[in-house]
């Protein structure tokens, strides 16, 4: 690499000033919030590598809190979307909700009591899931059974 090329690279890379150092956490927090907690996208927005941003997040407690806040907001959004789908009576959304949140009321697998007595693996969700008439009928029967039992 020639002297001219090295000089141009050196001119492009600015050493951080004390003002930059003070503003860096604010810029990172803003980028994380704007990118919904997606670290890779936030790193690109900030013009740094993913690894550098991850190191900064690991070392900085306040940034961990910002990242957690972003994750919670996205989870809230996903939950509200699921509830809207349930209100619209989308069968797959109803079934998913009952299989996950309705376990204690008997909507999980037949051998699952919902009290944690049976070891369960991770819950998977098939985005292309289509509820069959049999699934919908099963849910309706369970709901009717619960109403008859007074629950």
Rosetta constraint file for C-alpha pairs under 8 A:
AtomPair CA 1 CA 5 HARMONIC 6.49 0.50
AtomPair CA 1 CA 6 HARMONIC 6.85 0.50
AtomPair CA 2 CA 6 HARMONIC 6.39 0.50
AtomPair CA 3 CA 7 HARMONIC 6.10 0.50
AtomPair CA 4 CA 8 HARMONIC 6.33 0.50
AtomPair CA 5 CA 9 HARMONIC 6.33 0.50
AtomPair CA 6 CA 10 HARMONIC 6.09 0.50
AtomPair CA 7 CA 11 HARMONIC 6.21 0.50
AtomPair CA 8 CA 12 HARMONIC 6.41 0.50
AtomPair CA 9 CA 13 HARMONIC 6.42 0.50
AtomPair CA 10 CA 14 HARMONIC 7.55 0.50
AtomPair CA 16 CA 20 HARMONIC 5.63 0.50
AtomPair CA 16 CA 21 HARMONIC 6.50 0.50
AtomPair CA 17 CA 21 HARMONIC 6.34 0.50
AtomPair CA 18 CA 22 HARMONIC 6.27 0.50
AtomPair CA 19 CA 23 HARMONIC 6.21 0.50
AtomPair CA 20 CA 24 HARMONIC 5.84 0.50
AtomPair CA 21 CA 25 HARMONIC 7.78 0.50
AtomPair CA 22 CA 26 HARMONIC 7.93 0.50
AtomPair CA 23 CA 27 HARMONIC 6.18 0.50
AtomPair CA 24 CA 28 HARMONIC 6.10 0.50
AtomPair CA 25 CA 29 HARMONIC 6.06 0.50
AtomPair CA 25 CA 63 HARMONIC 7.34 0.50
AtomPair CA 26 CA 30 HARMONIC 6.08 0.50
AtomPair CA 27 CA 31 HARMONIC 6.09 0.50
AtomPair CA 27 CA 46 HARMONIC 7.77 0.50
AtomPair CA 28 CA 32 HARMONIC 6.09 0.50
AtomPair CA 28 CA 42 HARMONIC 7.57 0.50
AtomPair CA 28 CA 46 HARMONIC 7.38 0.50
AtomPair CA 28 CA 63 HARMONIC 7.80 0.50
AtomPair CA 29 CA 33 HARMONIC 6.16 0.50
AtomPair CA 29 CA 63 HARMONIC 6.63 0.50
AtomPair CA 29 CA 66 HARMONIC 6.35 0.50
AtomPair CA 30 CA 34 HARMONIC 6.06 0.50
AtomPair CA 31 CA 35 HARMONIC 6.04 0.50
AtomPair CA 31 CA 42 HARMONIC 5.21 0.50
AtomPair CA 31 CA 45 HARMONIC 6.89 0.50
AtomPair CA 31 CA 46 HARMONIC 7.15 0.50
AtomPair CA 32 CA 36 HARMONIC 5.99 0.50
AtomPair CA 32 CA 37 HARMONIC 4.75 0.50
AtomPair CA 32 CA 38 HARMONIC 6.57 0.50
AtomPair CA 32 CA 39 HARMONIC 6.72 0.50
AtomPair CA 32 CA 42 HARMONIC 5.54 0.50
AtomPair CA 32 CA 66 HARMONIC 7.58 0.50
AtomPair CA 32 CA 67 HARMONIC 6.89 0.50
AtomPair CA 32 CA 70 HARMONIC 7.39 0.50
AtomPair CA 33 CA 37 HARMONIC 5.94 0.50
AtomPair CA 33 CA 66 HARMONIC 7.71 0.50
AtomPair CA 33 CA 67 HARMONIC 7.99 0.50
AtomPair CA 33 CA 70 HARMONIC 6.18 0.50
AtomPair CA 34 CA 42 HARMONIC 7.96 0.50
AtomPair CA 35 CA 39 HARMONIC 7.84 0.50
AtomPair CA 35 CA 41 HARMONIC 6.48 0.50
AtomPair CA 35 CA 42 HARMONIC 5.94 0.50
AtomPair CA 36 CA 70 HARMONIC 5.68 0.50
AtomPair CA 36 CA 71 HARMONIC 7.43 0.50
AtomPair CA 36 CA 74 HARMONIC 7.01 0.50
AtomPair CA 37 CA 42 HARMONIC 7.62 0.50
AtomPair CA 37 CA 67 HARMONIC 5.68 0.50
AtomPair CA 37 CA 70 HARMONIC 5.05 0.50
AtomPair CA 37 CA 71 HARMONIC 6.24 0.50
AtomPair CA 38 CA 42 HARMONIC 6.17 0.50
AtomPair CA 39 CA 43 HARMONIC 6.00 0.50
AtomPair CA 39 CA 50 HARMONIC 6.98 0.50
AtomPair CA 39 CA 53 HARMONIC 7.49 0.50
AtomPair CA 39 CA 54 HARMONIC 7.60 0.50
AtomPair CA 40 CA 44 HARMONIC 6.44 0.50
AtomPair CA 40 CA 50 HARMONIC 5.59 0.50
AtomPair CA 41 CA 45 HARMONIC 6.24 0.50
AtomPair CA 42 CA 46 HARMONIC 6.18 0.50
AtomPair CA 43 CA 47 HARMONIC 6.01 0.50
AtomPair CA 43 CA 48 HARMONIC 5.25 0.50
AtomPair CA 43 CA 49 HARMONIC 5.88 0.50
AtomPair CA 43 CA 50 HARMONIC 5.45 0.50
AtomPair CA 43 CA 53 HARMONIC 6.18 0.50
AtomPair CA 44 CA 48 HARMONIC 6.18 0.50
AtomPair CA 44 CA 49 HARMONIC 7.10 0.50
AtomPair CA 44 CA 50 HARMONIC 7.71 0.50
AtomPair CA 48 CA 52 HARMONIC 6.58 0.50
AtomPair CA 48 CA 53 HARMONIC 6.87 0.50
AtomPair CA 49 CA 53 HARMONIC 6.41 0.50
AtomPair CA 50 CA 54 HARMONIC 6.13 0.50
AtomPair CA 51 CA 55 HARMONIC 6.17 0.50
AtomPair CA 52 CA 56 HARMONIC 6.29 0.50
AtomPair CA 53 CA 57 HARMONIC 6.13 0.50
AtomPair CA 54 CA 58 HARMONIC 6.10 0.50
AtomPair CA 55 CA 59 HARMONIC 6.26 0.50
AtomPair CA 56 CA 60 HARMONIC 6.08 0.50
AtomPair CA 57 CA 61 HARMONIC 7.45 0.50
AtomPair CA 57 CA 63 HARMONIC 5.49 0.50
AtomPair CA 57 CA 64 HARMONIC 5.92 0.50
AtomPair CA 58 CA 64 HARMONIC 7.06 0.50
AtomPair CA 60 CA 64 HARMONIC 6.54 0.50
AtomPair CA 61 CA 65 HARMONIC 6.46 0.50
AtomPair CA 62 CA 66 HARMONIC 6.41 0.50
AtomPair CA 63 CA 67 HARMONIC 6.15 0.50
AtomPair CA 64 CA 68 HARMONIC 6.14 0.50
AtomPair CA 65 CA 69 HARMONIC 6.07 0.50
AtomPair CA 66 CA 70 HARMONIC 6.26 0.50
AtomPair CA 67 CA 71 HARMONIC 6.30 0.50
AtomPair CA 68 CA 72 HARMONIC 6.18 0.50
AtomPair CA 69 CA 73 HARMONIC 6.22 0.50
AtomPair CA 70 CA 74 HARMONIC 6.30 0.50
AtomPair CA 71 CA 75 HARMONIC 6.17 0.50
AtomPair CA 72 CA 76 HARMONIC 6.09 0.50
AtomPair CA 73 CA 77 HARMONIC 6.18 0.50
AtomPair CA 74 CA 78 HARMONIC 6.18 0.50
AtomPair CA 75 CA 79 HARMONIC 6.08 0.50
AtomPair CA 76 CA 80 HARMONIC 6.11 0.50
AtomPair CA 77 CA 81 HARMONIC 6.17 0.50
AtomPair CA 78 CA 82 HARMONIC 6.20 0.50
AtomPair CA 79 CA 83 HARMONIC 6.25 0.50
AtomPair CA 80 CA 84 HARMONIC 6.23 0.50
AtomPair CA 81 CA 85 HARMONIC 6.31 0.50
AtomPair CA 82 CA 86 HARMONIC 6.24 0.50
AtomPair CA 82 CA 93 HARMONIC 6.43 0.50
AtomPair CA 83 CA 87 HARMONIC 6.20 0.50
AtomPair CA 84 CA 88 HARMONIC 6.32 0.50
AtomPair CA 85 CA 89 HARMONIC 6.34 0.50
AtomPair CA 85 CA 90 HARMONIC 5.54 0.50
AtomPair CA 85 CA 93 HARMONIC 6.12 0.50
AtomPair CA 85 CA 94 HARMONIC 7.94 0.50
AtomPair CA 86 CA 90 HARMONIC 5.68 0.50
AtomPair CA 86 CA 91 HARMONIC 7.58 0.50
AtomPair CA 86 CA 93 HARMONIC 5.63 0.50
AtomPair CA 86 CA 94 HARMONIC 5.41 0.50
AtomPair CA 89 CA 93 HARMONIC 7.71 0.50
AtomPair CA 89 CA 94 HARMONIC 6.93 0.50
AtomPair CA 90 CA 94 HARMONIC 6.40 0.50
AtomPair CA 91 CA 95 HARMONIC 6.09 0.50
AtomPair CA 91 CA 130 HARMONIC 7.86 0.50
AtomPair CA 91 CA 131 HARMONIC 5.79 0.50
AtomPair CA 91 CA 136 HARMONIC 6.58 0.50
AtomPair CA 92 CA 96 HARMONIC 6.01 0.50
AtomPair CA 92 CA 129 HARMONIC 6.52 0.50
AtomPair CA 92 CA 130 HARMONIC 6.11 0.50
AtomPair CA 92 CA 131 HARMONIC 5.25 0.50
AtomPair CA 93 CA 97 HARMONIC 6.10 0.50
AtomPair CA 94 CA 98 HARMONIC 6.13 0.50
AtomPair CA 95 CA 99 HARMONIC 5.98 0.50
AtomPair CA 95 CA 131 HARMONIC 7.90 0.50
AtomPair CA 95 CA 135 HARMONIC 7.82 0.50
AtomPair CA 95 CA 136 HARMONIC 7.92 0.50
AtomPair CA 95 CA 139 HARMONIC 7.35 0.50
AtomPair CA 96 CA 100 HARMONIC 6.21 0.50
AtomPair CA 96 CA 125 HARMONIC 7.72 0.50
AtomPair CA 97 CA 101 HARMONIC 5.55 0.50
AtomPair CA 97 CA 102 HARMONIC 6.79 0.50
AtomPair CA 98 CA 102 HARMONIC 4.24 0.50
AtomPair CA 98 CA 103 HARMONIC 6.82 0.50
AtomPair CA 98 CA 107 HARMONIC 5.65 0.50
AtomPair CA 98 CA 108 HARMONIC 7.15 0.50
AtomPair CA 99 CA 103 HARMONIC 5.97 0.50
AtomPair CA 99 CA 107 HARMONIC 5.51 0.50
AtomPair CA 99 CA 108 HARMONIC 4.69 0.50
AtomPair CA 99 CA 109 HARMONIC 7.67 0.50
AtomPair CA 100 CA 108 HARMONIC 7.04 0.50
AtomPair CA 100 CA 123 HARMONIC 7.77 0.50
AtomPair CA 102 CA 106 HARMONIC 6.60 0.50
AtomPair CA 102 CA 107 HARMONIC 5.24 0.50
AtomPair CA 102 CA 108 HARMONIC 6.76 0.50
AtomPair CA 103 CA 107 HARMONIC 4.96 0.50
AtomPair CA 103 CA 108 HARMONIC 4.60 0.50
AtomPair CA 103 CA 112 HARMONIC 7.30 0.50
AtomPair CA 103 CA 113 HARMONIC 6.90 0.50
AtomPair CA 103 CA 114 HARMONIC 4.61 0.50
AtomPair CA 104 CA 108 HARMONIC 7.91 0.50
AtomPair CA 104 CA 113 HARMONIC 6.36 0.50
AtomPair CA 104 CA 114 HARMONIC 4.16 0.50
AtomPair CA 104 CA 115 HARMONIC 6.39 0.50
AtomPair CA 105 CA 114 HARMONIC 7.37 0.50
AtomPair CA 106 CA 110 HARMONIC 7.57 0.50
AtomPair CA 106 CA 112 HARMONIC 7.63 0.50
AtomPair CA 106 CA 113 HARMONIC 6.60 0.50
AtomPair CA 106 CA 114 HARMONIC 7.07 0.50
AtomPair CA 107 CA 142 HARMONIC 7.48 0.50
AtomPair CA 108 CA 112 HARMONIC 6.06 0.50
AtomPair CA 108 CA 113 HARMONIC 7.77 0.50
AtomPair CA 108 CA 114 HARMONIC 7.31 0.50
AtomPair CA 111 CA 118 HARMONIC 7.93 0.50
AtomPair CA 112 CA 117 HARMONIC 7.76 0.50
AtomPair CA 112 CA 118 HARMONIC 6.11 0.50
AtomPair CA 113 CA 117 HARMONIC 6.97 0.50
AtomPair CA 113 CA 118 HARMONIC 7.35 0.50
AtomPair CA 114 CA 118 HARMONIC 7.88 0.50
AtomPair CA 125 CA 129 HARMONIC 7.90 0.50
AtomPair CA 131 CA 135 HARMONIC 5.87 0.50
AtomPair CA 131 CA 136 HARMONIC 6.72 0.50
AtomPair CA 132 CA 136 HARMONIC 6.45 0.50
AtomPair CA 133 CA 137 HARMONIC 5.99 0.50
AtomPair CA 134 CA 138 HARMONIC 6.06 0.50
AtomPair CA 135 CA 139 HARMONIC 6.32 0.50
AtomPair CA 136 CA 140 HARMONIC 6.24 0.50
AtomPair CA 137 CA 141 HARMONIC 6.11 0.50
AtomPair CA 138 CA 142 HARMONIC 6.22 0.50
AtomPair CA 139 CA 143 HARMONIC 6.18 0.50
AtomPair CA 140 CA 144 HARMONIC 6.14 0.50
AtomPair CA 141 CA 145 HARMONIC 5.99 0.50
AtomPair CA 142 CA 146 HARMONIC 6.14 0.50
AtomPair CA 143 CA 147 HARMONIC 6.27 0.50
AtomPair CA 144 CA 148 HARMONIC 6.21 0.50
AtomPair CA 145 CA 149 HARMONIC 6.24 0.50
AtomPair CA 146 CA 150 HARMONIC 6.32 0.50
AtomPair CA 146 CA 151 HARMONIC 5.16 0.50
AtomPair CA 147 CA 151 HARMONIC 5.53 0.50
